Amino acid sequence: MRASDPSIVTVRHLAVIGDSIISEWADWLGDRMTASGAVPRPVVERELRLILGVLDQTVGPMRREVKDLWTRTFDHFGRVAAARGLASGEVVEEVMFLRILLIRNLAPVLVRMRNRQAMAIIIRLNTVLDQGCATAVVSYTDALVATIFARNGVPAPDTNLDLSDIERQLDLLEQELAALNQPL
């Protein structure tokens, strides 16, 4: 067995269970998903799907290539969270719930691995989730500060992300993920 085999098994399992994780994550988010009305549920679910798709690559053989995309995906997640009207703690809470879902859903695969292999994958997932969470909080704060300082401390309506901008950025991130998934 090659050293990458456990990570490939994990990546394949994440691909299989991805839709159920997205569904459970979206259900847990409930009303806060569309609290402000600025971002509709299908767009938020699309972003959750992108996060899981990029996360999938962070534990696989493409983990170095996807690092920048991971950061930009969570930068976008933080800015969209601000547009959704979330509090900073809610951004963290959403990422922490993804962590819980991953632990629950990956457990059957991880228990079949040798302890050190499973632990390496768990540590890797936790590390990238922590990095993503930190990036999302910083981006969330940046988005709020930008609205406050746009007009001498009075929030300006045109500094928020509009839906077309959010979707355009999601398109670009999804295209980059698709390009990484293309065989050479």
Secondary structure, 3 states (H helix, E strand, C coil): CCCCHHHHHHHHHHHHHHHHHHHHHHHHHHHHHHCCCCCCHHHHHHHHHHHHHHHHHHCCCCCCCCHHHHHHHHHHHHHHHHHCCCCHHHHHHHHHHHHHHHHHHHHHHHCCCCHHHHHHHHHHHHHHHHHHHHHHHHHHHHHHHHHHHCCCCCCCHHHCCCHHHHHHHHHHHHHHHHHHHCCC
